[in-house]
Amino acid sequence: MANFMDRAGELSQEFIPSTDWVGDDVPRLEREKLWPKVWQVACREEEIPNIGDFVNYEIDEESFLIVRVSVDEIRAFYNVCSHRGRRLKTAWNGNVANGIMCRFHAWRFDLEGKVTYIPNEEGWEGCQMPDRESLSLIQPRVDTWGGAVWLTMNPDSPPLREYLSPAADKLDPFDLQDCRTLWYKVLHVPADWKLVLEAFIEAYHTEGTHPQLERWGSSSGAGDLQQGIHSTHGSFTLVPCDDLDPRERWHGRMKDLADTLYSMFLEPCMAASERVLTLPPESTDADVFANYWKWHREEMEARGQKWPENLTPADMASTAWQIFPNTSILPTIDGGLWYRFRPDPAKPGHSIMDIWALARFAPGEEPRPSREVFPTLESFKGQCPFLEQDFENLLAVQKGTRSRVWKGANINPREETTVYHFHKAMHDYLSKDG
């Protein structure tokens, strides 16, 4: 099998060499040159609401404890004891308000990462013991945006806001920081993390994978847009079906999505869409959208939910973002979907997909997030029919890309440019020295 670097020069807007996925050196290059260098989502802020709450975030061979250390401060620590290297916590989450203790030899650390207790410390008497400061837990950089906690292992990474540019500016009107988790599902997928991500960063697959949406009109890509190292594919036009009036088309598409996604298009959206059907028969597409927009706000505010004040209809044109390297965000007025993709450290060639469904809630009605884990694609069935259509492709794609005759992906330069942009950024990182 060839290596990634052997065929890196073949990458173009129309072709991605197979070694981007199956090159023998790809896992090592990602471990050394990608994951330690980028900002990545560690958790949602609402997952750690109380002082001492933590989430254990794993990426490749590393593990981090994301800890709320005060009402307005979050820190991260490499999840490794400075004594003998044991992981301090193996659970996904918990609370360490009383300090972090290693179960091996009972060393203890406070919420600043400083060692506070070493059993039988006098045993080092007369020997060269490291000073306590050097025994502190190592802290990567953390910051927050969009209601999520982001982490980077790279001390030289630009500030998070700069790294996310221009995506953060384009997404800010959705007020994602005001959303809360409606549901959170973790899926173990028998496919490379990049193949899984790529299934969710272009709309070209709609006709083949989600044919039920074609009855309401076909989506015609207006050219996916590169946004620095990030990209968006939400800018498209809907070619309507001539035999449906705009009211039925709008309501039908929304209902199809709501009934199969269980997210993104929630009660306020559907109540406004029902009202669309009451418009006069001669209503145009513009009439439908203008009234829907007004009614959606009314329905949201009637439920005590906060309308995103700075959001305009123009902001809705680019609503599917790939944040390099492993995050995809699909915001809507009601909330949205937030995906994270990463390699499964326990199973080479497999991946873990985190799915957060976000929603807006009236004050005091926000649920405490719960997390459901699905060890197989089969176990996920019945959870989200729309996504299950996407998952039906993954195992077949994983197997097909391993064929000796498959040389690479012949991508559509108009409809799949997000996939090219992703691989171009990957090449830039994996090809760097140091």
HELIX and SHEET records of a PDB file:
HELIX    1   1 ALA A    8  GLU A   10  5                                   3    
HELIX    2   2 THR A   19  VAL A   22  1                                   4    
HELIX    3   3 VAL A   26  LEU A   29  1                                   4    
HELIX    4   4 GLU A   30  LEU A   34  3                                   5    
HELIX    5   5 GLU A   45  GLU A   47  5                                   3    
HELIX    6   6 GLU A  121  TRP A  124  5                                   4    
HELIX    7   7 ARG A  132  LEU A  135  5                                   4    
HELIX    8   8 LEU A  160  LEU A  164  1                                   5    
HELIX    9   9 ALA A  167  LEU A  171  1                                   5    
HELIX   10  10 ASP A  172  PHE A  174  5                                   3    
HELIX   11  11 LEU A  176  ASP A  178  5                                   3    
HELIX   12  12 TRP A  193  GLU A  198  1                                   6    
HELIX   13  13 THR A  206  THR A  209  1                                   4    
HELIX   14  14 PRO A  211  TRP A  216  5                                   6    
HELIX   15  15 PRO A  246  LEU A  261  1                                  16    
HELIX   16  16 GLU A  267  VAL A  276  1                                  10    
HELIX   17  17 ASP A  285  ALA A  302  1                                  18    
HELIX   18  18 PRO A  313  ALA A  317  5                                   5    
HELIX   19  19 LEU A  377  PHE A  380  1                                   4    
HELIX   20  20 PRO A  385  GLY A  400  1                                  16    
HELIX   21  21 THR A  417  LEU A  430  1                                  14    
SHEET    1   A 2 PHE A  15  PRO A  17  0                                        
SHEET    2   A 2 GLY A 408  ASN A 410 -1                                        
SHEET    1   B 3 GLN A  40  ARG A  44  0                                        
SHEET    2   B 3 ALA A 148  THR A 152 -1                                        
SHEET    3   B 3 ARG A 141  TRP A 145 -1                                        
SHEET    1   C 4 GLU A  73  TYR A  78  0                                        
SHEET    2   C 4 GLU A  62  SER A  70 -1                                        
SHEET    3   C 4 ASP A  53  ILE A  59 -1                                        
SHEET    4   C 4 ASN A  93  ASN A  95 -1                                        
SHEET    1   D 3 ILE A 100  MET A 101  0                                        
SHEET    2   D 3 ARG A 108  PHE A 109 -1                                        
SHEET    3   D 3 VAL A 115  TYR A 117 -1                                        
SHEET    1   E 8 LEU A 225  GLN A 227  0                                        
SHEET    2   E 8 HIS A 230  THR A 232 -1                                        
SHEET    3   E 8 TRP A 321  ILE A 323 -1                                        
SHEET    4   E 8 THR A 327  PRO A 331 -1                                        
SHEET    5   E 8 GLY A 335  PRO A 343 -1                                        
SHEET    6   E 8 SER A 351  ALA A 359 -1                                        
SHEET    7   E 8 ARG A 180  VAL A 189 -1                                        
SHEET    8   E 8 GLU A 372  PHE A 374  1                                        
SHEET    1   F 2 SER A 218  GLY A 221  0                                        
SHEET    2   F 2 PHE A 236  VAL A 239 -1                                        
END                                                                             
